[in-house]
């Protein structure tokens, strides 16, 4: 069944909400945007990059040993940063899209939240983390005789994450192969029965 995501009366894209269900009232799936909505997609996926930038600037997760006074001072400094303003702006822009989920028959399905994520951004984070871990583990030295061999292994490991596919399992039937989606959607429903 194909569901439609609408932003202020304009169709943004479609999804089958086909991913395995892990929590009640939560649904997820591949998201396929309509042609010509690139500018809206930038807004729809803008929160994750803004949060990552703020995280890298150490705006989140203060140490547990901070006392209340130190936490309050840190929070005040955080709110004055450009990164904090960027996160707030990203959330405001996403909210302004007023995303709605419509069923196969066009009826509105009530939701608590609709979030769209850019898989290319997510995979770039995974690759960066893998590179960091490999660099720490192997501490590659270009003068080391095994440098070329280790670098080749590193590139092979990183390449595995770039070749993801939704190829169907031969034991699960003859479903056609679909490309890995650029976008994924995560929906929190009001009523679990609205999306069977």
C-alpha positions in Angstrom: 0.0 0.0 0.0 1.3 3.4 -1.0 1.0 6.3 1.4 1.5 10.0 0.4 3.3 12.7 2.4 1.9 16.2 1.8 3.3 19.6 2.7 0.8 22.4 2.8 -1.3 20.9 0.0 1.7 19.9 -2.1 2.6 16.2 -2.6 6.2 15.8 -1.3 6.5 12.1 -2.0 5.4 8.5 -1.3 6.2 5.6 1.0 5.0 2.1 1.6 6.1 2.2 5.3 7.5 -1.2 4.6 10.2 -1.5 7.3 9.8 -4.0 10.2 7.8 -2.6 13.1 9.7 -2.2 16.3 7.4 -0.2 18.5 3.7 0.3 18.7 2.4 3.3 16.7 5.7 3.7 14.9 6.2 3.1 11.2 9.1 3.5 8.8 10.0 3.0 5.3 11.8 4.2 2.1 10.7 7.6 1.0 10.5 8.5 -2.7 10.2 12.3 -3.3 8.3 13.7 -6.2 10.2 15.5 -8.9 10.7 19.2 -8.3 10.7 19.2 -4.5 14.4 19.3 -3.9 14.2 22.6 -2.1 11.6 21.2 0.3 13.6 18.0 0.8 16.6 20.2 2.0 14.3 21.6 4.7 12.7 18.2 5.6 16.1 16.6 6.3 17.9 19.7 7.7 17.6 18.8 11.4 20.1 15.9 11.5 23.0 17.9 10.0 22.3 20.8 12.3 22.3 18.5 15.3 25.5 16.8 14.2 27.2 20.2 13.9 26.0 21.2 17.4 27.1 17.8 18.8 30.6 18.3 17.3 30.7 21.7 18.9 30.1 19.9 22.2 26.8 21.7 22.8 25.1 18.5 24.1 25.6 15.9 26.7 27.4 17.8 29.5 29.3 15.6 31.9 27.2 14.2 34.8 29.5 15.6 37.4 28.4 19.2 36.6 26.5 20.9 39.4 23.3 22.8 38.7 25.0 26.2 38.7 27.6 25.0 36.1 24.8 23.4 34.0 22.8 26.6 34.0 25.8 28.6 33.0 26.7 26.2 30.2 23.1 26.2 29.0 23.1 30.0 28.7 26.4 29.9 26.7 25.0 27.2 24.5 21.9 29.2 23.6 24.1 32.1 22.5 25.9 30.0 19.9 25.4 29.9 16.2 25.1 26.1 16.3 22.2 26.3 18.8 20.4 28.9 16.6 21.0 26.6 13.6 19.3 23.7 15.3 16.4 25.8 16.4 16.1 27.2 12.9 16.2 23.7 11.3 13.4 22.5 13.6 11.3 25.6 12.9 11.7 25.2 9.1 10.8 21.5 9.4 7.8 22.3 11.4 6.7 24.9 8.9 6.4 22.2 6.3 3.3 20.9 8.2 3.9 17.3 6.9 0.8 15.2 6.7 0.4 11.4 5.9 -2.4 10.3 3.6 -3.6 6.8 3.2 -3.9 4.9 -0.1 -7.5 6.3 -0.4 -6.3 9.9 0.1 -7.7 10.1 3.7 -5.6 12.0 6.3 -3.9 9.8 8.9 -3.3 11.6 12.2 0.3 11.6 13.3 2.3 12.8 16.3 5.5 13.2 14.2 6.8 12.7 10.7 10.6 12.7 10.2 12.5 12.3 6.9 16.2 11.4 7.0 18.9 11.6 4.3 20.6 8.2 4.0 23.6 9.6 2.2 24.2 11.9 5.2 23.8 9.0 7.7 26.1 6.8 5.7 28.7 9.5 5.5 28.7 9.6 9.4 29.1 5.9 9.5 32.0 6.0 7.1 33.7 8.8 9.0 33.3 6.8 12.3 34.8 3.6 10.6 37.7 5.7 9.3 38.4 7.1 12.8 38.2 3.7 14.4 40.6 2.2 11.8 43.0 5.0 12.2 43.0 4.6 15.9 43.3 0.8 15.7 46.0 0.5 13.1 47.7 3.9 13.6 49.0 3.7 10.1 52.5 4.8 9.5 53.4 5.4 5.8 56.9 4.2 6.4 55.7 0.9 7.8 56.2 -1.9 5.2 52.6 -3.1 5.8 51.1 0.4 5.2 49.8 -0.4 1.7 48.2 -3.7 2.8 46.5 -2.0 5.7 45.3 0.9 3.6 43.9 -1.5 1.0 42.0 -3.4 3.8 40.7 -0.1 5.2 39.4 1.0 1.8 37.8 -2.5 1.3 36.0 -2.2 4.6 34.8 1.3 3.9 33.6 0.2 0.4 31.3 -2.4 1.9 29.2 0.3 3.4 28.8 2.1 0.0 27.3 -1.0 -1.7 24.1 -1.5 0.3 21.3 -3.0 -1.7 17.7 -3.9 -1.2 18.1 -7.0 -3.3 15.4 -9.5 -2.3 16.3 -12.7 -0.6 15.7 -15.6 -3.1 13.8 -17.5 -0.4 11.4 -14.7 0.1 9.8 -14.7 -3.3 10.4 -12.9 -6.6 10.2 -9.3 -5.5 11.9 -6.9 -7.9 15.2 -5.4 -6.8 14.8 -1.7 -5.7 17.7 0.7 -5.3 18.7 1.8 -1.8 16.6 4.8 -1.0 18.2 8.2 -0.7 15.6 9.1 2.0 13.8 7.2 4.8 10.7 8.2 6.7 9.8 7.7 10.3 6.2 8.2 11.4 4.7 8.2 14.9 1.0 7.5 14.6 -1.8 8.6 16.9 -3.7 5.3 16.4 -1.8 2.2 15.6 -4.7 0.8 13.6 -4.5 3.6 11.0 -1.6 1.9 9.2 -2.1 -1.9 9.3 
